[in-house]
């Protein structure tokens, strides 16, 4: 049963990673098309968090291969939870960027 849960969480993480990259580039495109050189502070904060999380998630993923099995489930849960939060923030930042650049 635990293996099924880990597989489901891993699939969720991969799907969220695809959306993370997609939202990140959409935010960049919105600001490039609007003629703004720098994103707003709110969006810049989310971009910074996303960039830091990208590096940290790779470290966590590498730890999955090194840690014993009993820590793998906890680590997958933490990675998926943080990835969900980052994708949620990127989605909100994208909507905010669309809103302020339509004015």
C-alpha positions as CSV (number, residue, x, y, z in Angstrom):
1,X,0.0,0.0,0.0
2,X,2.9,2.4,0.8
3,X,4.4,1.8,-2.6
4,X,1.2,2.8,-4.3
5,X,1.0,6.0,-2.3
6,X,4.6,6.8,-3.2
7,X,4.0,6.2,-6.8
8,X,0.9,8.4,-6.8
9,X,2.8,11.2,-5.0
10,X,5.7,10.9,-7.4
11,X,3.3,11.2,-10.4
12,X,1.6,14.2,-8.8
13,X,5.1,15.8,-8.3
14,X,6.0,15.2,-11.9
15,X,2.7,16.7,-13.2
16,X,3.2,19.7,-10.8
17,X,6.7,20.2,-12.1
18,X,5.4,20.5,-15.6
19,X,2.9,23.1,-14.5
20,X,5.6,24.9,-12.5
21,X,7.8,25.3,-15.6
22,X,4.8,26.3,-17.7
23,X,3.6,29.0,-15.3
24,X,7.2,30.3,-14.8
25,X,7.6,30.9,-18.6
26,X,4.2,32.3,-18.9
27,X,5.0,34.9,-16.3
28,X,8.2,35.8,-18.1
29,X,6.3,36.1,-21.4
30,X,3.7,38.3,-19.9
31,X,6.2,40.8,-18.7
32,X,8.3,40.7,-21.9
33,X,5.3,41.4,-24.0
34,X,4.1,44.2,-21.8
35,X,7.3,46.1,-22.2
36,X,8.1,46.0,-18.5
37,X,11.8,45.4,-17.7
38,X,11.3,44.2,-14.2
39,X,8.4,42.3,-12.7
40,X,6.6,43.8,-9.7
41,X,7.9,43.0,-6.2
42,X,5.2,40.4,-5.6
43,X,5.9,38.5,-8.8
44,X,9.7,38.9,-8.3
45,X,9.3,37.3,-4.8
46,X,7.5,34.3,-6.3
47,X,10.1,34.0,-9.1
48,X,12.9,34.0,-6.5
49,X,11.1,31.3,-4.4
50,X,10.6,29.2,-7.6
51,X,14.3,29.5,-8.5
52,X,15.4,28.5,-5.1
53,X,12.9,25.7,-4.9
54,X,14.2,24.3,-8.2
55,X,17.6,23.8,-6.8
56,X,16.4,22.5,-3.4
57,X,14.1,20.0,-5.1
58,X,17.0,18.5,-7.1
59,X,18.9,18.0,-3.8
60,X,15.8,16.3,-2.3
61,X,15.4,14.1,-5.3
62,X,19.0,13.0,-5.1
63,X,18.6,12.3,-1.4
64,X,15.8,9.9,-2.3
65,X,18.4,7.6,-3.8
66,X,20.7,7.8,-0.7
67,X,18.3,7.7,2.2
68,X,16.9,4.5,3.7
69,X,13.4,3.5,2.7
70,X,11.7,4.7,5.9
71,X,12.7,8.3,5.1
72,X,11.7,8.1,1.4
73,X,7.9,8.4,2.2
74,X,8.4,11.4,4.4
75,X,10.7,13.1,1.8
76,X,8.3,12.4,-1.1
77,X,5.4,13.9,1.0
78,X,7.4,17.0,1.8
79,X,8.6,17.5,-1.8
80,X,5.1,17.1,-3.1
81,X,3.6,19.5,-0.5
82,X,6.2,22.2,-1.2
83,X,5.8,21.7,-5.0
84,X,2.0,22.1,-4.7
85,X,2.5,25.4,-2.8
86,X,5.0,26.7,-5.3
87,X,2.7,25.9,-8.2
88,X,-0.2,27.6,-6.4
89,X,1.9,30.7,-5.9
90,X,3.1,30.7,-9.5
91,X,-0.5,30.4,-10.7
92,X,-1.5,33.3,-8.5
93,X,1.5,35.3,-9.7
94,X,0.6,34.6,-13.4
95,X,-3.0,35.8,-12.8
96,X,-1.7,38.9,-11.0
97,X,0.7,39.6,-13.8
98,X,-2.1,39.2,-16.4
99,X,-4.3,41.6,-14.4
100,X,-1.8,44.4,-13.9
101,X,-0.5,44.2,-17.5
102,X,-3.9,44.5,-19.0
103,X,-4.3,48.0,-17.6
